[in-house]
């Protein structure tokens, strides 16, 4: 190539405008792009894929794991994603979900198994029920769940509370939803609105909102939301889905052991403790073991708040390590091996057997939760989240309502509260300039409220609740999904009322 030819080629390249790929754009820039036919196509394909999954599970009775795989394949192919990329997207989603949630579910199941077999869960239940009327139990469950849910991921809190929920429902003879819905509401509301949960922290960072103000307003909005969507809504949920504790897999497993002569029935007051447990743990020991991982995670959160600078601090380094959910749960299981194992009279072989047995019943949950994560990632990588963000921005509504609606549509499309919060906060960071610190805090909470809306088949939490309580897909929609919608709307209403007075 001659020098003149090379110079001409370089000049032509310099004269050509640089076109940014979609991957190079910020969330706000993507949302500001014009609506195209591809966006319409992606929305229609996403709706069709979700409908396909529901039909396969509810009508054709296909296992949810296979239905989610087929739904993901349809979504990617119809959405124009190359086949090899579609497979990788699904695998990445499964791996990412199980990496974050799967290990914690397994550790929580181990802790729950030792808690139940040692008689510790029975001790907690007896203490909660002693001298309490049936009408007070749902309120107590909401309070316990809210306290546990303060520093804890929703999935971990549910796994830890599940044995208690089932036993309380069985011994009090209350419908399972009357006890379970208040606990779910307490966990979910704290997860979406209150730091140090990742969603609220992401929104706070993106919008530059003050942490203390957001925390104070979040607690103010959380109280009425938990009350209305927990104990109050549980009355209706129990009528619409009148199932008892015997629908939960944990109850059925314990009843099977009872029929084999290994334990008493949870319905006759004998509890689910193993006869080998010669010295059941006291209430203080039981509560201390349950709260141990919560305290570690809370200390990590406090350390992150106190020492926000990046400078080295040995105390913060230690607390950050111990407060990581995986580390905290591993340490909690090791502690339970002592307090719920050796101390009550279990042999080493018996403890090992119980830990092994705890994983078997949740194998199906692993598959379903993982596949739900795969479907979520397929939605995200196909570009559905970007399309729904465009639609929300084009509505031209108020800043507070826009933050809420952005989170709602992205949550419905992707199934992830964290993704909804991250994307919506990224968009609002560029659109919410000029807000006061108080207004920024309320917009962050509005985004958190929207991120909880309409949990359905593309949400791993939907399947975790369904499998944990032994519900059908339709029953899960009438209880869990409706409760999440109610939480989202009530929380946003509470935030709007605060907005009107500040």
N, C-alpha and C positions, 0 to 999 in steps of 0.2 A: 504493500500500500504506500502511495506517495505521500509526501508531507502535506501537499495541498489537499489531497483527498481526506487525510486524517483530520486536518484542521476543519474541513467542511463538515465531517461527521460529528466532531466535538461541538462545533457551533450549532448544529441542528439539535443535538441532545440538550444543550443549554437553553435553546429557545423553546423546547417542549415543556409545557407546564407540568409540575410535579403533582401527581394524583395520589393522595393518601389512601391506603387500604383501610377498610373498616376497622381492622384490628389496631390501626394507629390512632383512631379517634377516641376521645374521652366519652364517657356515658352521655354528658350533656351535648356534645357535638353529634353523637349518633342520634339522639332524640330530636335534634333540630333538623335532621335530614328530611327531604320531602318524602311523602308517602308514595310508594310504588306498588305496582301490581304484585311484586314478589311479597310485599308485606301482607297484602290481602290473602295471597295464597297460603302463607305461613300460618296466619290466624285460622283459616278454614281447616288446614291440615291438622293443627294442634287440637282443635275442637273435635275433629273426626277421630283422631288417635285416642283421645280421652274417652269418647263415646265407645270406641271399639273395645277398650280395656274393660269398661263397665259391662258391656254386653257379654264379652267372653267369660267374665267371672260370675255375673249375676244370673245370666240366662243359660249359657252353655256349661256352667259349673267347672270351667277350666281353672286349674291352680293359678293363683295370682302371679306366681313367679314366671310361669310360661306366658300368661296374658301380658305381663309387663314387657317381656322380651319381644313378643309379637307387636305390641303397640309401639315400642321404640323403633322396631324395624320399619313399620309402616310410616311412622313420622319422618324418619330420616330419608327413606327412599322417595316418598311423596314430596318431601321438602327440598329435594334436589341435592342431598348430601351424597358424595361418593360412597360406594359400598364399604370400602376399606376404612374410610373415615368414620362411617356410621358405627362400625364394629368397635373401633378405637374409642369413640365417644361413649358408647355404652359401657365398655370395660373400664374406662377412666372413672365414670360415674359410680360404678359398683365398687371399684377399689377405693375411691375417695370417701364414699359413704361408710363402708365397712372399716376403713382405716380410722375414721373419726368416731364412729358409733359402735361398730361391731365389737371391738375389744372391750369397750365400756359395758356393753350389754352382757357379754360373757362374764366379766368380773362382777357386775351387779347381780347376775344370776347365782354366781358362787356365793356371794355374800348373803343373798336372800335365802339360799338353800340352808346354809349354816344357821342363819337367824331362825328359820322355821323349825328345823330339826332339833335345835338345842332347847327349844321351848321359849326362846327370847321373844319371838313374835307374839306368842300367846301371852307373855308377860305384859307386853306393850298393849295388846288388845284388852286384857283384863283391867289394866290401869285406866285406859281411856273409857271403858264401859262402866267401870265401878261408880255407882251413884249417879250415872248420867241417864237422862231420858232419851228415848229414840229421836225426839225432835232436835236434841242438841248435837247429836253425832255428826250430821253433815257439816255443821258450822265448825266443829272441832277438827274435822278432816281438812276443811279449807284452810284453817289456821296452820295446822301442821304442815300442809303442802306448801303454803306460802313461805313459811320459815325455811323449810328444806330447799325450796326452789330459789331462794335469794342468791346463793352463790353457785347453784348447780344447774347443769344442762338438763333440759326437759327429759331426755331419754334416761339419764342416770337417776333422776328423781323418781321417775315412774317405776323403774326396775326395783329401786330400793323400797318404794311404798307399796308395790303390788301385793306382797304377802300380807301386809297390814290391812290394805283395802279389802282383800278377799276374806280375811278372818273377821274383820269388824262386820262386814255384811252378813257373814254366816252366823256369827254369834248373836248379833242384834236382830237377825231375821229381817233386816231391811233389804229392799231391792238393791241389786248391785249398782245400778245407776244412781241411786240415792246417796250412796257412799262414794262411788267412783268419780262422778261428775264434779263435786266440790274439790276433790284432790286434783283432778286434771285441770280445773280452772285456776287453782292456786299456782300450779306449776307453769301453765301456759302464760298467764298474765305476767308473772315475774320474768319469764324468759323473753317476752317481747318488749317490755317497758323499762325494766330496771337494770342499770349497770350493777355489777360488772359483766353481764351477759354480752356476748360479742356483738349482737345486732345493735343495741343501744349505744355501745361504745363506738361502733363504726359510724353511726349517724352523728354522734357528738363530735367526733374528730373531723368528719367531712364538712359539717356546718359551722364548726368553731363555737359550739354551744358550751356554756359553763357546766361542768360536771355536777357541781353541787346543786345548782338550780334545776337541772334536768332530773336529778335523783329526787329532789323534794317534790317537784310537780308530778314525777312518775309515780311516787308513792301515793300522792293525793288522788291521782286518777285510778290507781290500781285498787284502792279500797272499795269503792262502789262497784267497780267492774267485777271483782272476785265475788262480792256478795250477790249481785244480780245473776251472774253467769254460773255461779257455783251452787250454793245451797238453794237459792230460789228456783233457778232453772231445773235443778235436779228433780223437783217435784213433777214437772211436766215430762222430763226425760224418762223417769221411772214408769210413767203411765204409757208413754209411747213405745217403750222397749221394756216390758215387764219381765226381765230375766233376773235370776237369783245368783248367788255366789257359785252355784254348781255349774254355771256356764263357763267359768274361768278354767283354763287348763291346769293351773296350780291346784285348784280345789279337786279336780278329777284325779290328779296324780296322788294327792293325799288320801282321797277316798279309796283309791286302789290299794295303797299301802295299808289302809285300815282293814280292807277286806282280806288282805293277806296276813292279818294279825300282827302287823308291825307297828301300828300306831292307832290312836283313837281318832274318831271322826271329829271334824271341826264343828259339826252341828250338835254334838252331844256334850260339849263343854270339855272334852278330854284334850282338845288341841291337836296340833300336828307334830308335837315333839316326838323324837325317837325314844323308845324305852331305854336305850343305852345311855341316855342323858341322865346321869345319877344326880347331878347338882345343877338344875336349870339356872341360868344367869339371873342376877337381880335386875330390877328395872333400871337402876343407875348404870350398871355395867352395859346393859342392852342399849340404853339411850346413848351412852358414851361411845359405844362402838359404831352405832348408826351415824352419829354426828361427827365422828372422827374425820372422814374425808371431807365433810362439809366445812369443818373448821379450817382444815388445811387450805381449801380453795378460797375460803373467805379471807384468810390471812394473806394469800397471794393477791387477792383483789385490793385489800387495804394497802399492801406494800406498793402496788402499782399506782395507787392514788397518792400516797404520801411521797414516794420517790418517783416523780414523773420524769426527772432528767435522765439522760442517758449515761451519766457518769457511773463508774463502777461503785457498787455498794454490796458488800458481802452478805449483809442481812437480806437484801432484796434478792440477790442471786439464789440464796438458799430457799427463801420462801417461794420464789417463782418456780423453783424445781419441785419442791414438795407439793405445791398447789396445782401443778399440772394435773388435769383430770385423770390421766392414765396412771401417773405416779401415786396420786392420792388414793385411787381405787385399789391399786396393787397393795399398798401399805394397809388399807382397810381390810382387805381379804386376809393378809398375813396376821393382822391383829385379831380378826374373827377366828382364825385357826386356833388361836390361844383362848380367847374369851368364850367363843361359841363351840370350841372343839375340845382341846385338852382340859380346860378348866371344868367342863361339864362331865368329863369322863369318857369321851370318845378316844378310841385308839388311833394311832397314825394311819393304819390301813383303812379304818372306817372313815376318817376325814378325807383321805384321798378318794375313796369310793364316792363319797357325797359330792365332792367337787367335780368328779367325772360325770356323775349322774345329773348334775345341775345343767350341763351344757346340752344334753340330749333333747329335752323338750323345746329348746329355743332354736334348733337347727332350721326349722321352717321359717322362723322369724328372721334369721340371718339371710336366707335366700330372698325373702320378700322385701325386706328393708334394703338389701343390696340392689335388687332389681329396680326398686323405686328410685334409688339414687341414679341408676343407669338411665332410666326414662327422663329424670330431671335433667341430666347432663345432655341427653339427646335434644331436649327442648332448647336448652341454652345454646348449644353449639350450632343448632340449625338456624339460630337468629330470631327465635320467637320473642325472647325478652326484649330485643331491640325494637321489634315491630310494635309491641304493646306499649313501650315507652313513647314511641312517636305518637301513637293515638292519644295517650294521656296528655302529653304536652300540647297537642293541637286543640284540646278542649278549651284552653284559655280561662281556667278558673282561678280562684284565690290561691295564694301561696300555701296556706295550711291545707286546704282541700286537695290541691295538686299533689303535695307530698303524700297524703293519704292514698289518693287514687293511683298514683304511680306504684306505690308499694302493693296495693291491692291487685292490679292487673299483672304485675310481674310475679307476685306470689301465686296467683291462680295459674299462670302460664308455666312457671318453673317448679312449683311445689316446695320451694325453699324459702323460709323466712329470712335466713341470712343473706341469700342472693337478692331477695326483694329489697331488703334494707340497704345492702351495699350499692345496688344499682340505683335505687331511688335517691339515696343520699348523694351519690356521685352526680346525678342529674341536678338535684336541688342545690348543690354547692355552687353551681354556675348560675342558677336562676334566682337564688334567694339572697343576693347581695343587698346590703342596706338594712337588713333586719337587726333589731336590737338583740342583745344577748338573751333576754327573756323570750322573745319571739323565736329565736333560733332553737332554744331548748324545746319549745312547744312544737315546732315543726319536726324536730327529731323524734318527739313522742308520737306525733301523728304518723310519721313513717313507720315507727314500731307497731302502732295499732294496725295499720294497713297490712303489715307483713304477716299478720296472724289470720287473715281472712280466708275462708273457704279451703280448708285442708281437705284434699280429696286424693284420688288414686295416684297422683304423681308425687305425693308427699310420703316420705318414709315414716313420719309420725303417724299417719293414717293407718298404715299396716301394723305398726307396733301396737297401737291401741286396739285394733281389731283382733289381732292374735292374742294379746295379753288378756283381754276380757272374753275371748271366745265368741265374738259377735259375727253376724253376717255382714256383707258389704252394705246392705240396705239399713241394717240396724246401726252401723257405724256412721252412715250419713245422717240418720235421724238424731244421733246423740253427739258424737264427737264433732262432726263437720258443722252441725247447726250451732253447737256451743262455741266453736271457733269464730263463726260468723258473728254471733252475738257479742263475743268478747271484743272483736274488732270494732263493731259499731258503737258499743257502749263506751269503750275506751276512747274512741275518737270524739264521741259526744262529750265526755268528761273533759278532754283536752280543749275542745271548742268552747266550753263554758269558762274554763280558766282563761282562754285567749280573750274572751269578751270582757274580762275584768282586770286585765293587766295592760 
